Amino acid sequence: MLNADPFHPRPTLLHPSHIAIAVDQLGPQAGSSSEMWRLLTDHFTVDLDAVAALLPRSEPEPHWLRTRG
C-alpha cells in the first residue's frame, strides 16, 4: 500500500457496487486477485471486507490421497 499523502487523499470506495465498478475497470490491468488487491489499495481507500466479498478466494489446491489399488 502506498504511503498516505494528506494533501492528496485517495478516493474512498465503501459501497459494494462502487467497488465492483472499480474491479471491472482495473480488471484488465490485474493478472491475479492479489494484483487486484494491490491496485485497489494503491488507488483507493476501500472497505476491505467488501472487497473480500467480491473477489474470489484463492484457496490452495486440495491434496488428494493416492487410491489404494
C-alpha positions as CSV (number, residue, x, y, z in Angstrom):
1,M,0.0,0.0,0.0
2,L,1.3,3.5,-0.8
3,N,2.0,5.9,2.0
4,A,-1.0,8.2,2.7
5,D,-0.4,11.7,1.5
6,P,-2.8,14.0,3.5
7,F,-2.6,16.7,0.8
8,H,-3.8,14.3,-2.0
9,P,-6.3,11.9,-0.5
10,R,-7.3,8.9,-2.5
11,P,-11.0,8.4,-3.4
12,T,-13.0,6.3,-0.9
13,L,-14.9,3.2,-2.0
14,L,-17.2,1.8,0.6
15,H,-20.3,0.7,-1.2
16,P,-20.1,-2.8,-2.9
17,S,-21.4,-1.5,-6.2
18,H,-18.7,1.2,-6.4
19,I,-16.1,-1.4,-5.6
20,A,-17.5,-3.7,-8.2
21,I,-17.2,-0.9,-10.8
22,A,-13.6,-0.3,-9.8
23,V,-12.8,-4.0,-10.0
24,D,-14.3,-4.1,-13.5
25,Q,-12.3,-1.1,-14.6
26,L,-9.0,-2.4,-13.1
27,G,-9.5,-6.0,-14.2
28,P,-7.5,-5.8,-17.5
29,Q,-4.5,-4.4,-15.5
30,A,-4.6,-7.1,-12.9
31,G,-3.2,-10.6,-13.7
32,S,-4.4,-12.2,-10.4
33,S,-6.6,-11.5,-7.4
34,S,-3.5,-10.4,-5.3
35,E,-2.6,-7.9,-8.1
36,M,-6.2,-6.6,-7.9
37,W,-5.9,-6.1,-4.1
38,R,-2.7,-4.1,-4.7
39,L,-4.3,-2.0,-7.4
40,L,-7.4,-1.3,-5.3
41,T,-5.4,-0.3,-2.2
42,D,-2.9,1.8,-4.2
43,H,-5.6,3.8,-5.9
44,F,-8.4,3.9,-3.4
45,T,-9.3,3.8,0.2
46,V,-11.5,0.7,0.3
47,D,-13.7,-1.3,2.6
48,L,-11.5,-4.5,2.8
49,D,-14.4,-6.7,3.9
50,A,-16.5,-5.6,0.8
51,V,-13.5,-6.3,-1.5
52,A,-13.1,-9.7,0.1
53,A,-16.7,-10.5,-0.5
54,L,-16.4,-9.5,-4.2
55,L,-13.1,-11.2,-5.2
56,P,-12.8,-14.9,-5.4
57,R,-10.9,-16.6,-2.7
58,S,-7.5,-18.1,-3.5
59,E,-7.7,-21.4,-1.8
60,P,-4.9,-24.0,-2.1
61,E,-5.3,-27.0,-4.3
62,P,-6.6,-30.0,-2.4
63,H,-4.1,-32.6,-1.7
64,W,-5.7,-35.9,-2.7
65,L,-4.5,-39.2,-1.2
66,R,-3.4,-41.9,-3.5
67,T,-6.0,-44.5,-4.2
68,R,-5.3,-48.0,-3.0
69,G,-5.1,-50.5,-5.8
